[in-house]
Amino acid sequence: MDIIVSFLAAVLAGTGVGGGGLLIIYLSAVKNLSQLACQGINLAFFESGALSALPIHIRHRNYKWGAVLTLGIAGLFGALIGFTVAEKLGSDVLKYVVGVFFVLTGIRELFKKPQKSQKN
């Protein structure tokens, strides 16, 4: 079951649906993992996808090193601060915060106007 869910989450993430969010729901609701563990697994899930896409982006010169370094350093500090705050909040509060975030994001997406596709 875990392999099927991981595969489906990866497919959805690759299409832009947000498979990571679905993975968190599965891990917390079905596997009964702590929220902090779910988010750590989700981060590893995302990073493996990002790292596998990196050689393609480098080959096609689809990057700006200044942005890569700036965002990488900011992301590292943000992750450390987020982990520290999440650890202090505790799993129950963190689960509630993540749930509220998912609901608010879903409501926003329901009322969001579709964007016209841009052709290159």
Biopython code that builds the backbone (N, CA, C, O; Angstrom):
import numpy as np
from Bio.PDB.StructureBuilder import StructureBuilder

atoms = [
    (1, "MET", "N", (0.829, -1.193, 0.000)),
    (1, "MET", "CA", (0.000, 0.000, 0.000)),
    (1, "MET", "C", (0.875, 1.260, 0.000)),
    (1, "MET", "O", (0.577, 2.225, -0.704)),
    (2, "ASP", "N", (1.948, 1.249, 0.786)),
    (2, "ASP", "CA", (2.830, 2.415, 0.852)),
    (2, "ASP", "C", (3.428, 2.727, -0.519)),
    (2, "ASP", "O", (3.538, 3.893, -0.897)),
    (3, "ILE", "N", (3.810, 1.693, -1.261)),
    (3, "ILE", "CA", (4.411, 1.905, -2.582)),
    (3, "ILE", "C", (3.391, 2.514, -3.530)),
    (3, "ILE", "O", (3.726, 3.414, -4.300)),
    (4, "ILE", "N", (2.170, 2.045, -3.489)),
    (4, "ILE", "CA", (1.118, 2.581, -4.367)),
    (4, "ILE", "C", (0.848, 4.036, -4.035)),
    (4, "ILE", "O", (0.765, 4.871, -4.935)),
    (5, "VAL", "N", (0.709, 4.353, -2.750)),
    (5, "VAL", "CA", (0.448, 5.737, -2.335)),
    (5, "VAL", "C", (1.623, 6.636, -2.712)),
    (5, "VAL", "O", (1.415, 7.754, -3.184)),
    (6, "SER", "N", (2.847, 6.166, -2.512)),
    (6, "SER", "CA", (4.021, 6.959, -2.876)),
    (6, "SER", "C", (4.060, 7.222, -4.369)),
    (6, "SER", "O", (4.355, 8.336, -4.801)),
    (7, "PHE", "N", (3.762, 6.202, -5.153)),
    (7, "PHE", "CA", (3.742, 6.368, -6.609)),
    (7, "PHE", "C", (2.682, 7.381, -7.023)),
    (7, "PHE", "O", (2.956, 8.277, -7.822)),
    (8, "LEU", "N", (1.469, 7.243, -6.484)),
    (8, "LEU", "CA", (0.398, 8.176, -6.832)),
    (8, "LEU", "C", (0.723, 9.599, -6.385)),
    (8, "LEU", "O", (0.441, 10.553, -7.109)),
    (9, "ALA", "N", (1.313, 9.749, -5.202)),
    (9, "ALA", "CA", (1.711, 11.079, -4.728)),
    (9, "ALA", "C", (2.766, 11.674, -5.644)),
    (9, "ALA", "O", (2.736, 12.872, -5.923)),
    (10, "ALA", "N", (3.701, 10.851, -6.119)),
    (10, "ALA", "CA", (4.740, 11.340, -7.035)),
    (10, "ALA", "C", (4.141, 11.769, -8.360)),
    (10, "ALA", "O", (4.523, 12.802, -8.910)),
    (11, "VAL", "N", (3.205, 10.986, -8.879)),
    (11, "VAL", "CA", (2.539, 11.338, -10.140)),
    (11, "VAL", "C", (1.792, 12.654, -9.978)),
    (11, "VAL", "O", (1.898, 13.541, -10.825)),
    (12, "LEU", "N", (1.041, 12.780, -8.898)),
    (12, "LEU", "CA", (0.290, 14.019, -8.666)),
    (12, "LEU", "C", (1.222, 15.206, -8.459)),
    (12, "LEU", "O", (0.949, 16.301, -8.951)),
    (13, "ALA", "N", (2.310, 15.000, -7.743)),
    (13, "ALA", "CA", (3.275, 16.086, -7.532)),
    (13, "ALA", "C", (3.895, 16.500, -8.862)),
    (13, "ALA", "O", (4.113, 17.686, -9.106)),
    (14, "GLY", "N", (4.177, 15.530, -9.715)),
    (14, "GLY", "CA", (4.759, 15.834, -11.024)),
    (14, "GLY", "C", (3.822, 16.602, -11.928)),
    (14, "GLY", "O", (4.277, 17.336, -12.805)),
    (15, "THR", "N", (2.528, 16.452, -11.734)),
    (15, "THR", "CA", (1.559, 17.186, -12.545)),
    (15, "THR", "C", (1.147, 18.501, -11.897)),
    (15, "THR", "O", (0.339, 19.240, -12.460)),
    (16, "GLY", "N", (1.686, 18.798, -10.733)),
    (16, "GLY", "CA", (1.410, 20.078, -10.084)),
    (16, "GLY", "C", (0.195, 20.066, -9.176)),
    (16, "GLY", "O", (-0.241, 21.126, -8.729)),
    (17, "VAL", "N", (-0.366, 18.901, -8.891)),
    (17, "VAL", "CA", (-1.560, 18.818, -8.063)),
    (17, "VAL", "C", (-1.246, 19.022, -6.587)),
    (17, "VAL", "O", (-2.083, 19.538, -5.847)),
    (18, "GLY", "N", (-0.087, 18.637, -6.158)),
    (18, "GLY", "CA", (0.279, 18.768, -4.754)),
    (18, "GLY", "C", (0.301, 17.432, -4.053)),
    (18, "GLY", "O", (-0.325, 17.260, -3.007)),
    (19, "GLY", "N", (1.010, 16.500, -4.617)),
    (19, "GLY", "CA", (1.087, 15.162, -4.054)),
    (19, "GLY", "C", (1.684, 15.136, -2.669)),
    (19, "GLY", "O", (1.365, 14.247, -1.879)),
    (20, "GLY", "N", (2.553, 16.098, -2.350)),
    (20, "GLY", "CA", (3.161, 16.140, -1.017)),
    (20, "GLY", "C", (2.132, 16.345, 0.075)),
    (20, "GLY", "O", (2.218, 15.733, 1.139)),
    (21, "GLY", "N", (1.164, 17.198, -0.182)),
    (21, "GLY", "CA", (0.088, 17.413, 0.791)),
    (21, "GLY", "C", (-0.730, 16.157, 1.000)),
    (21, "GLY", "O", (-1.116, 15.836, 2.124)),
    (22, "LEU", "N", (-0.992, 15.452, -0.080)),
    (22, "LEU", "CA", (-1.728, 14.192, 0.028)),
    (22, "LEU", "C", (-0.911, 13.134, 0.761)),
    (22, "LEU", "O", (-1.457, 12.315, 1.500)),
    (23, "LEU", "N", (0.392, 13.162, 0.549)),
    (23, "LEU", "CA", (1.268, 12.229, 1.250)),
    (23, "LEU", "C", (1.232, 12.488, 2.756)),
    (23, "LEU", "O", (1.212, 11.543, 3.545)),
    (24, "ILE", "N", (1.224, 13.744, 3.155)),
    (24, "ILE", "CA", (1.153, 14.090, 4.577)),
    (24, "ILE", "C", (-0.160, 13.578, 5.182)),
    (24, "ILE", "O", (-0.170, 13.032, 6.285)),
    (25, "ILE", "N", (-1.257, 13.758, 4.454)),
    (25, "ILE", "CA", (-2.552, 13.281, 4.948)),
    (25, "ILE", "C", (-2.523, 11.767, 5.123)),
    (25, "ILE", "O", (-2.988, 11.252, 6.140)),
    (26, "TYR", "N", (-1.986, 11.053, 4.146)),
    (26, "TYR", "CA", (-1.895, 9.597, 4.226)),
    (26, "TYR", "C", (-1.027, 9.163, 5.409)),
    (26, "TYR", "O", (-1.414, 8.295, 6.192)),
    (27, "LEU", "N", (0.139, 9.772, 5.525)),
    (27, "LEU", "CA", (1.055, 9.369, 6.596)),
    (27, "LEU", "C", (0.485, 9.642, 7.986)),
    (27, "LEU", "O", (0.691, 8.854, 8.909)),
    (28, "SER", "N", (-0.228, 10.752, 8.135)),
    (28, "SER", "CA", (-0.762, 11.071, 9.462)),
    (28, "SER", "C", (-2.058, 10.324, 9.756)),
    (28, "SER", "O", (-2.263, 9.877, 10.885)),
    (29, "ALA", "N", (-2.937, 10.178, 8.761)),
    (29, "ALA", "CA", (-4.235, 9.556, 9.012)),
    (29, "ALA", "C", (-4.170, 8.028, 8.972)),
    (29, "ALA", "O", (-4.765, 7.362, 9.819)),
    (30, "VAL", "N", (-3.453, 7.470, 7.995)),
    (30, "VAL", "CA", (-3.437, 6.017, 7.830)),
    (30, "VAL", "C", (-2.281, 5.375, 8.597)),
    (30, "VAL", "O", (-2.467, 4.376, 9.290)),
    (31, "LYS", "N", (-1.106, 5.947, 8.470)),
    (31, "LYS", "CA", (0.073, 5.365, 9.128)),
    (31, "LYS", "C", (0.244, 5.836, 10.564)),
    (31, "LYS", "O", (1.058, 5.290, 11.310)),
    (32, "ASN", "N", (-0.528, 6.857, 10.954)),
    (32, "ASN", "CA", (-0.537, 7.373, 12.325)),
    (32, "ASN", "C", (0.844, 7.842, 12.789)),
    (32, "ASN", "O", (1.230, 7.625, 13.938)),
    (33, "LEU", "N", (1.581, 8.485, 11.880)),
    (33, "LEU", "CA", (2.880, 9.054, 12.239)),
    (33, "LEU", "C", (2.684, 10.439, 12.838)),
    (33, "LEU", "O", (1.660, 11.082, 12.607)),
    (34, "SER", "N", (3.660, 10.894, 13.602)),
    (34, "SER", "CA", (3.580, 12.248, 14.152)),
    (34, "SER", "C", (3.674, 13.256, 13.008)),
    (34, "SER", "O", (4.230, 12.966, 11.948)),
    (35, "GLN", "N", (3.126, 14.430, 13.243)),
    (35, "GLN", "CA", (3.114, 15.454, 12.199)),
    (35, "GLN", "C", (4.531, 15.844, 11.795)),
    (35, "GLN", "O", (4.800, 16.076, 10.616)),
    (36, "LEU", "N", (5.422, 15.917, 12.750)),
    (36, "LEU", "CA", (6.806, 16.279, 12.460)),
    (36, "LEU", "C", (7.467, 15.214, 11.580)),
    (36, "LEU", "O", (8.204, 15.548, 10.653)),
    (37, "ALA", "N", (7.209, 13.946, 11.863)),
    (37, "ALA", "CA", (7.749, 12.869, 11.032)),
    (37, "ALA", "C", (7.155, 12.931, 9.625)),
    (37, "ALA", "O", (7.869, 12.732, 8.641)),
    (38, "CYS", "N", (5.858, 13.205, 9.525)),
    (38, "CYS", "CA", (5.199, 13.315, 8.214)),
    (38, "CYS", "C", (5.829, 14.428, 7.387)),
    (38, "CYS", "O", (6.086, 14.251, 6.197)),
    (39, "GLN", "N", (6.072, 15.548, 8.000)),
    (39, "GLN", "CA", (6.653, 16.674, 7.270)),
    (39, "GLN", "C", (8.097, 16.394, 6.885)),
    (39, "GLN", "O", (8.548, 16.825, 5.824)),
    (40, "GLY", "N", (8.823, 15.682, 7.727)),
    (40, "GLY", "CA", (10.191, 15.299, 7.372)),
    (40, "GLY", "C", (10.220, 14.353, 6.188)),
    (40, "GLY", "O", (11.043, 14.510, 5.286)),
    (41, "ILE", "N", (9.321, 13.365, 6.181)),
    (41, "ILE", "CA", (9.234, 12.439, 5.055)),
    (41, "ILE", "C", (8.818, 13.190, 3.802)),
    (41, "ILE", "O", (9.349, 12.937, 2.720)),
    (42, "ASN", "N", (7.873, 14.113, 3.938)),
    (42, "ASN", "CA", (7.431, 14.905, 2.790)),
    (42, "ASN", "C", (8.569, 15.757, 2.231)),
    (42, "ASN", "O", (8.691, 15.916, 1.016)),
    (43, "LEU", "N", (9.393, 16.296, 3.108)),
    (43, "LEU", "CA", (10.543, 17.084, 2.662)),
    (43, "LEU", "C", (11.526, 16.208, 1.886)),
    (43, "LEU", "O", (12.036, 16.616, 0.842)),
    (44, "ALA", "N", (11.789, 15.008, 2.395)),
    (44, "ALA", "CA", (12.669, 14.078, 1.682)),
    (44, "ALA", "C", (12.069, 13.681, 0.333)),
    (44, "ALA", "O", (12.793, 13.536, -0.653)),
    (45, "PHE", "N", (10.762, 13.506, 0.292)),
    (45, "PHE", "CA", (10.033, 13.194, -0.943)),
    (45, "PHE", "C", (10.229, 14.308, -1.973)),
    (45, "PHE", "O", (10.526, 14.049, -3.139)),
    (46, "PHE", "N", (10.058, 15.542, -1.522)),
    (46, "PHE", "CA", (10.222, 16.689, -2.415)),
    (46, "PHE", "C", (11.660, 16.835, -2.881)),
    (46, "PHE", "O", (11.921, 17.058, -4.063)),
    (47, "GLU", "N", (12.580, 16.711, -1.957)),
    (47, "GLU", "CA", (13.999, 16.887, -2.299)),
    (47, "GLU", "C", (14.474, 15.844, -3.295)),
    (47, "GLU", "O", (15.265, 16.164, -4.182)),
    (48, "SER", "N", (14.013, 14.606, -3.173)),
    (48, "SER", "CA", (14.438, 13.578, -4.131)),
    (48, "SER", "C", (13.950, 13.912, -5.530)),
    (48, "SER", "O", (14.667, 13.682, -6.504)),
    (49, "GLY", "N", (12.757, 14.444, -5.646)),
    (49, "GLY", "CA", (12.248, 14.866, -6.955)),
    (49, "GLY", "C", (13.013, 16.059, -7.507)),
    (49, "GLY", "O", (13.336, 16.107, -8.694)),
    (50, "ALA", "N", (13.296, 17.008, -6.647)),
    (50, "ALA", "CA", (14.027, 18.198, -7.080)),
    (50, "ALA", "C", (15.452, 17.844, -7.507)),
    (50, "ALA", "O", (15.946, 18.347, -8.516)),
    (51, "LEU", "N", (16.104, 16.981, -6.738)),
    (51, "LEU", "CA", (17.473, 16.595, -7.080)),
    (51, "LEU", "C", (17.531, 15.780, -8.370)),
    (51, "LEU", "O", (18.494, 15.886, -9.130)),
    (52, "SER", "N", (16.508, 14.970, -8.618)),
    (52, "SER", "CA", (16.509, 14.187, -9.858)),
    (52, "SER", "C", (16.273, 15.067, -11.078)),
    (52, "SER", "O", (16.699, 14.715, -12.178)),
    (53, "ALA", "N", (15.605, 16.202, -10.909)),
    (53, "ALA", "CA", (15.371, 17.124, -12.019)),
    (53, "ALA", "C", (16.556, 18.060, -12.255)),
    (53, "ALA", "O", (16.666, 18.658, -13.326)),
    (54, "LEU", "N", (17.433, 18.191, -11.278)),
    (54, "LEU", "CA", (18.546, 19.132, -11.365)),
    (54, "LEU", "C", (19.458, 18.908, -12.573)),
    (54, "LEU", "O", (19.782, 19.884, -13.250)),
    (55, "PRO", "N", (19.893, 17.682, -12.886)),
    (55, "PRO", "CA", (20.767, 17.504, -14.056)),
    (55, "PRO", "C", (20.122, 17.958, -15.373)),
    (55, "PRO", "O", (20.801, 18.468, -16.263)),
    (56, "ILE", "N", (18.829, 17.768, -15.479)),
    (56, "ILE", "CA", (18.131, 18.208, -16.699)),
    (56, "ILE", "C", (18.148, 19.726, -16.792)),
    (56, "ILE", "O", (18.398, 20.282, -17.862)),
    (57, "HIS", "N", (17.885, 20.392, -15.686)),
    (57, "HIS", "CA", (17.892, 21.857, -15.692)),
    (57, "HIS", "C", (19.301, 22.393, -15.968)),
    (57, "HIS", "O", (19.459, 23.394, -16.668)),
    (58, "ILE", "N", (20.304, 21.739, -15.427)),
    (58, "ILE", "CA", (21.681, 22.170, -15.689)),
    (58, "ILE", "C", (22.024, 21.976, -17.159)),
    (58, "ILE", "O", (22.634, 22.850, -17.774)),
    (59, "ARG", "N", (21.637, 20.839, -17.726)),
    (59, "ARG", "CA", (21.937, 20.556, -19.128)),
    (59, "ARG", "C", (21.261, 21.578, -20.058)),
    (59, "ARG", "O", (21.834, 21.965, -21.077)),
    (60, "HIS", "N", (20.053, 22.007, -19.706)),
    (60, "HIS", "CA", (19.324, 22.967, -20.533)),
    (60, "HIS", "C", (19.599, 24.417, -20.129)),
    (60, "HIS", "O", (18.978, 25.346, -20.644)),
    (61, "ARG", "N", (20.535, 24.593, -19.204)),
    (61, "ARG", "CA", (20.904, 25.921, -18.695)),
    (61, "ARG", "C", (19.671, 26.708, -18.226)),
    (61, "ARG", "O", (19.524, 27.897, -18.508)),
    (62, "ASN", "N", (18.820, 26.024, -17.525)),
    (62, "ASN", "CA", (17.570, 26.593, -17.036)),
    (62, "ASN", "C", (17.704, 26.949, -15.551)),
    (62, "ASN", "O", (16.950, 26.449, -14.716)),
    (63, "TYR", "N", (18.662, 27.808, -15.234)),
    (63, "TYR", "CA", (18.929, 28.177, -13.853)),
    (63, "TYR", "C", (19.622, 29.522, -13.809)),
    (63, "TYR", "O", (20.177, 29.981, -14.807)),
    (64, "LYS", "N", (19.587, 30.140, -12.663)),
    (64, "LYS", "CA", (20.323, 31.369, -12.386)),
    (64, "LYS", "C", (21.046, 31.120, -11.074)),
    (64, "LYS", "O", (20.419, 31.032, -10.019)),
    (65, "TRP", "N", (22.372, 31.007, -11.142)),
    (65, "TRP", "CA", (23.137, 30.617, -9.962)),
    (65, "TRP", "C", (22.938, 31.552, -8.784)),
    (65, "TRP", "O", (22.946, 31.105, -7.637)),
    (66, "GLY", "N", (22.761, 32.831, -9.037)),
    (66, "GLY", "CA", (22.521, 33.772, -7.930)),
    (66, "GLY", "C", (21.247, 33.421, -7.181)),
    (66, "GLY", "O", (21.215, 33.413, -5.950)),
    (67, "ALA", "N", (20.196, 33.130, -7.943)),
    (67, "ALA", "CA", (18.921, 32.753, -7.330)),
    (67, "ALA", "C", (19.037, 31.402, -6.627)),
    (67, "ALA", "O", (18.484, 31.211, -5.544)),
    (68, "VAL", "N", (19.758, 30.466, -7.247)),
    (68, "VAL", "CA", (19.930, 29.138, -6.639)),
    (68, "VAL", "C", (20.610, 29.264, -5.277)),
    (68, "VAL", "O", (20.161, 28.668, -4.298)),
    (69, "LEU", "N", (21.685, 30.034, -5.215)),
    (69, "LEU", "CA", (22.411, 30.198, -3.946)),
    (69, "LEU", "C", (21.578, 30.951, -2.910)),
    (69, "LEU", "O", (21.511, 30.550, -1.748)),
    (70, "THR", "N", (20.946, 32.038, -3.337)),
    (70, "THR", "CA", (20.142, 32.842, -2.415)),
    (70, "THR", "C", (18.989, 32.026, -1.849)),
    (70, "THR", "O", (18.780, 31.996, -0.637)),
    (71, "LEU", "N", (18.236, 31.361, -2.734)),
    (71, "LEU", "CA", (17.091, 30.585, -2.276)),
    (71, "LEU", "C", (17.522, 29.347, -1.491)),
    (71, "LEU", "O", (16.843, 28.935, -0.551)),
    (72, "GLY", "N", (18.646, 28.760, -1.877)),
    (72, "GLY", "CA", (19.148, 27.601, -1.145)),
    (72, "GLY", "C", (19.518, 27.948, 0.275)),
    (72, "GLY", "O", (19.159, 27.232, 1.210)),
    (73, "ILE", "N", (20.240, 29.052, 0.446)),
    (73, "ILE", "CA", (20.636, 29.483, 1.798)),
    (73, "ILE", "C", (19.408, 29.901, 2.609)),
    (73, "ILE", "O", (19.280, 29.537, 3.778)),
    (74, "ALA", "N", (18.504, 30.668, 1.987)),
    (74, "ALA", "CA", (17.283, 31.083, 2.691)),
    (74, "ALA", "C", (16.435, 29.867, 3.058)),
    (74, "ALA", "O", (15.866, 29.812, 4.148)),
    (75, "GLY", "N", (16.351, 28.897, 2.155)),
    (75, "GLY", "CA", (15.581, 27.686, 2.423)),
    (75, "GLY", "C", (16.164, 26.881, 3.574)),
    (75, "GLY", "O", (15.432, 26.325, 4.392)),
    (76, "LEU", "N", (17.486, 26.823, 3.626)),
    (76, "LEU", "CA", (18.141, 26.098, 4.712)),
    (76, "LEU", "C", (17.832, 26.739, 6.061)),
    (76, "LEU", "O", (17.470, 26.048, 7.013)),
    (77, "PHE", "N", (17.974, 28.058, 6.140)),
    (77, "PHE", "CA", (17.665, 28.750, 7.387)),
    (77, "PHE", "C", (16.176, 28.640, 7.722)),
    (77, "PHE", "O", (15.810, 28.446, 8.882)),
    (78, "GLY", "N", (15.320, 28.765, 6.706)),
    (78, "GLY", "CA", (13.876, 28.627, 6.930)),
    (78, "GLY", "C", (13.512, 27.248, 7.449)),
    (78, "GLY", "O", (12.667, 27.115, 8.335)),
    (79, "ALA", "N", (14.153, 26.213, 6.895)),
    (79, "ALA", "CA", (13.886, 24.850, 7.349)),
    (79, "ALA", "C", (14.334, 24.657, 8.796)),
    (79, "ALA", "O", (13.637, 24.021, 9.586)),
    (80, "LEU", "N", (15.492, 25.204, 9.137)),
    (80, "LEU", "CA", (15.976, 25.083, 10.520)),
    (80, "LEU", "C", (15.068, 25.813, 11.502)),
    (80, "LEU", "O", (14.759, 25.294, 12.575)),
    (81, "ILE", "N", (14.641, 27.018, 11.132)),
    (81, "ILE", "CA", (13.734, 27.783, 11.997)),
    (81, "ILE", "C", (12.389, 27.071, 12.092)),
    (81, "ILE", "O", (11.821, 26.945, 13.177)),
    (82, "GLY", "N", (11.879, 26.603, 10.943)),
    (82, "GLY", "CA", (10.597, 25.896, 10.939)),
    (82, "GLY", "C", (10.628, 24.632, 11.772)),
    (82, "GLY", "O", (9.676, 24.334, 12.494)),
    (83, "PHE", "N", (11.721, 23.885, 11.676)),
    (83, "PHE", "CA", (11.851, 22.668, 12.475)),
    (83, "PHE", "C", (11.867, 22.993, 13.958)),
    (83, "PHE", "O", (11.222, 22.314, 14.757)),
    (84, "THR", "N", (12.602, 24.029, 14.322)),
    (84, "THR", "CA", (12.684, 24.424, 15.732)),
    (84, "THR", "C", (11.307, 24.827, 16.265)),
    (84, "THR", "O", (10.913, 24.412, 17.355)),
    (85, "VAL", "N", (10.579, 25.636, 15.495)),
    (85, "VAL", "CA", (9.238, 26.064, 15.912)),
    (85, "VAL", "C", (8.291, 24.862, 15.971)),
    (85, "VAL", "O", (7.522, 24.717, 16.921)),
    (86, "ALA", "N", (8.353, 24.001, 14.948)),
    (86, "ALA", "CA", (7.473, 22.831, 14.913)),
    (86, "ALA", "C", (7.730, 21.906, 16.090)),
    (86, "ALA", "O", (6.791, 21.347, 16.658)),
    (87, "GLU", "N", (8.973, 21.741, 16.456)),
    (87, "GLU", "CA", (9.325, 20.886, 17.589)),
    (87, "GLU", "C", (8.787, 21.467, 18.893)),
    (87, "GLU", "O", (8.341, 20.728, 19.770)),
    (88, "LYS", "N", (8.831, 22.788, 19.017)),
    (88, "LYS", "CA", (8.345, 23.448, 20.233)),
    (88, "LYS", "C", (6.815, 23.374, 20.332)),
    (88, "LYS", "O", (6.271, 23.241, 21.429)),
    (89, "LEU", "N", (6.116, 23.460, 19.179)),
    (89, "LEU", "CA", (4.654, 23.451, 19.189)),
    (89, "LEU", "C", (4.091, 22.108, 19.631)),
    (89, "LEU", "O", (3.062, 22.056, 20.304)),
    (90, "GLY", "N", (4.749, 21.040, 19.263)),
    (90, "GLY", "CA", (4.239, 19.712, 19.575)),
    (90, "GLY", "C", (3.381, 19.188, 18.436)),
    (90, "GLY", "O", (2.870, 19.957, 17.621)),
    (91, "SER", "N", (3.230, 17.886, 18.391)),
    (91, "SER", "CA", (2.576, 17.230, 17.265)),
    (91, "SER", "C", (1.097, 17.587, 17.144)),
    (91, "SER", "O", (0.602, 17.769, 16.032)),
    (92, "ASP", "N", (0.382, 17.690, 18.266)),
    (92, "ASP", "CA", (-1.054, 17.974, 18.193)),
    (92, "ASP", "C", (-1.329, 19.370, 17.633)),
    (92, "ASP", "O", (-2.175, 19.532, 16.754)),
    (93, "VAL", "N", (-0.623, 20.365, 18.136)),
    (93, "VAL", "CA", (-0.807, 21.732, 17.637)),
    (93, "VAL", "C", (-0.364, 21.819, 16.182)),
    (93, "VAL", "O", (-1.020, 22.462, 15.362)),
    (94, "LEU", "N", (0.744, 21.171, 15.872)),
    (94, "LEU", "CA", (1.251, 21.205, 14.505)),
    (94, "LEU", "C", (0.274, 20.546, 13.535)),
    (94, "LEU", "O", (0.078, 21.041, 12.425)),
    (95, "LYS", "N", (-0.334, 19.446, 13.938)),
    (95, "LYS", "CA", (-1.326, 18.771, 13.096)),
    (95, "LYS", "C", (-2.516, 19.691, 12.838)),
    (95, "LYS", "O", (-3.029, 19.745, 11.720)),
    (96, "TYR", "N", (-2.951, 20.407, 13.858)),
    (96, "TYR", "CA", (-4.058, 21.354, 13.720)),
    (96, "TYR", "C", (-3.682, 22.492, 12.765)),
    (96, "TYR", "O", (-4.467, 22.849, 11.887)),
    (97, "VAL", "N", (-2.486, 23.059, 12.936)),
    (97, "VAL", "CA", (-2.033, 24.160, 12.079)),
    (97, "VAL", "C", (-1.957, 23.715, 10.616)),
    (97, "VAL", "O", (-2.398, 24.436, 9.721)),
    (98, "VAL", "N", (-1.400, 22.536, 10.380)),
    (98, "VAL", "CA", (-1.293, 22.024, 9.011)),
    (98, "VAL", "C", (-2.682, 21.771, 8.431)),
    (98, "VAL", "O", (-2.921, 22.062, 7.259)),
    (99, "GLY", "N", (-3.592, 21.238, 9.227)),
    (99, "GLY", "CA", (-4.962, 21.005, 8.766)),
    (99, "GLY", "C", (-5.652, 22.298, 8.377)),
    (99, "GLY", "O", (-6.304, 22.368, 7.335)),
    (100, "VAL", "N", (-5.513, 23.324, 9.210)),
    (100, "VAL", "CA", (-6.107, 24.633, 8.889)),
    (100, "VAL", "C", (-5.484, 25.187, 7.608)),
    (100, "VAL", "O", (-6.187, 25.746, 6.767)),
    (101, "PHE", "N", (-4.179, 25.035, 7.461)),
    (101, "PHE", "CA", (-3.501, 25.497, 6.250)),
    (101, "PHE", "C", (-4.062, 24.803, 5.016)),
    (101, "PHE", "O", (-4.330, 25.457, 4.009)),
    (102, "PHE", "N", (-4.242, 23.480, 5.082)),
    (102, "PHE", "CA", (-4.794, 22.730, 3.947)),
    (102, "PHE", "C", (-6.206, 23.193, 3.607)),
    (102, "PHE", "O", (-6.539, 23.361, 2.434)),
    (103, "VAL", "N", (-7.034, 23.398, 4.626)),
    (103, "VAL", "CA", (-8.409, 23.839, 4.386)),
    (103, "VAL", "C", (-8.430, 25.231, 3.747)),
    (103, "VAL", "O", (-9.152, 25.457, 2.776)),
    (104, "LEU", "N", (-7.644, 26.157, 4.287)),
    (104, "LEU", "CA", (-7.609, 27.513, 3.729)),
    (104, "LEU", "C", (-7.068, 27.517, 2.294)),
    (104, "LEU", "O", (-7.563, 28.251, 1.438)),
    (105, "THR", "N", (-6.054, 26.696, 2.045)),
    (105, "THR", "CA", (-5.520, 26.606, 0.686)),
    (105, "THR", "C", (-6.562, 26.027, -0.264)),
    (105, "THR", "O", (-6.697, 26.498, -1.394)),
    (106, "GLY", "N", (-7.296, 25.018, 0.178)),
    (106, "GLY", "CA", (-8.349, 24.435, -0.640)),
    (106, "GLY", "C", (-9.447, 25.431, -0.952)),
    (106, "GLY", "O", (-9.925, 25.497, -2.085)),
    (107, "ILE", "N", (-9.851, 26.210, 0.043)),
    (107, "ILE", "CA", (-10.884, 27.233, -0.178)),
    (107, "ILE", "C", (-10.390, 28.278, -1.164)),
    (107, "ILE", "O", (-11.129, 28.693, -2.057)),
    (108, "ARG", "N", (-9.145, 28.705, -1.005)),
    (108, "ARG", "CA", (-8.577, 29.686, -1.938)),
    (108, "ARG", "C", (-8.569, 29.137, -3.364)),
    (108, "ARG", "O", (-8.903, 29.858, -4.305)),
    (109, "GLU", "N", (-8.196, 27.890, -3.529)),
    (109, "GLU", "CA", (-8.141, 27.285, -4.859)),
    (109, "GLU", "C", (-9.534, 27.152, -5.478)),
    (109, "GLU", "O", (-9.678, 27.261, -6.695)),
    (110, "LEU", "N", (-10.554, 26.921, -4.662)),
    (110, "LEU", "CA", (-11.913, 26.812, -5.181)),
    (110, "LEU", "C", (-12.386, 28.115, -5.817)),
    (110, "LEU", "O", (-13.108, 28.101, -6.814)),
    (111, "PHE", "N", (-11.975, 29.244, -5.234)),
    (111, "PHE", "CA", (-12.443, 30.540, -5.710)),
    (111, "PHE", "C", (-11.429, 31.273, -6.578)),
    (111, "PHE", "O", (-11.644, 32.428, -6.947)),
    (112, "LYS", "N", (-10.350, 30.622, -6.897)),
    (112, "LYS", "CA", (-9.303, 31.231, -7.720)),
    (112, "LYS", "C", (-9.721, 31.201, -9.187)),
    (112, "LYS", "O", (-10.205, 30.183, -9.682)),
    (113, "LYS", "N", (-9.532, 32.311, -9.867)),
    (113, "LYS", "CA", (-9.860, 32.375, -11.290)),
    (113, "LYS", "C", (-8.799, 31.627, -12.088)),
    (113, "LYS", "O", (-7.604, 31.786, -11.836)),
    (114, "PRO", "N", (-9.225, 30.820, -13.042)),
    (114, "PRO", "CA", (-8.226, 30.109, -13.855)),
    (114, "PRO", "C", (-7.373, 31.078, -14.676)),
    (114, "PRO", "O", (-7.873, 32.074, -15.199)),
    (115, "GLN", "N", (-6.098, 30.774, -14.779)),
    (115, "GLN", "CA", (-5.192, 31.610, -15.567)),
    (115, "GLN", "C", (-5.106, 31.069, -16.983)),
    (115, "GLN", "O", (-5.168, 29.861, -17.215)),
    (116, "LYS", "N", (-4.964, 31.984, -17.914)),
    (116, "LYS", "CA", (-4.779, 31.571, -19.291)),
    (116, "LYS", "C", (-3.384, 30.999, -19.440)),
    (116, "LYS", "O", (-2.427, 31.517, -18.865)),
    (117, "SER", "N", (-3.270, 29.936, -20.209)),
    (117, "SER", "CA", (-1.949, 29.337, -20.399)),
    (117, "SER", "C", (-1.086, 30.245, -21.266)),
    (117, "SER", "O", (-1.572, 30.900, -22.188)),
    (118, "GLN", "N", (0.194, 30.266, -20.950)),
    (118, "GLN", "CA", (1.133, 31.084, -21.695)),
    (118, "GLN", "C", (1.942, 30.178, -22.617)),
    (118, "GLN", "O", (2.569, 29.218, -22.169)),
    (119, "LYS", "N", (1.918, 30.487, -23.875)),
    (119, "LYS", "CA", (2.695, 29.700, -24.830)),
    (119, "LYS", "C", (4.046, 30.371, -25.034)),
    (119, "LYS", "O", (4.138, 31.594, -25.141)),
    (120, "ASN", "N", (5.092, 29.552, -25.088)),
    (120, "ASN", "CA", (6.445, 30.091, -25.261)),
    (120, "ASN", "C", (6.728, 30.371, -26.694)),
    (120, "ASN", "O", (7.820, 30.830, -27.030)),
]
sb = StructureBuilder()
sb.init_structure("model")
sb.init_model(0)
sb.init_chain("A")
sb.init_seg("    ")
for serial, (resi, resn, name, xyz) in enumerate(atoms, 1):
    if name == "N":
        sb.init_residue(resn, " ", resi, " ")
    sb.init_atom(name, np.array(xyz, "f"), 0.0, 1.0, " ", f" {name:<3s}", serial, name[0])
structure = sb.get_structure()
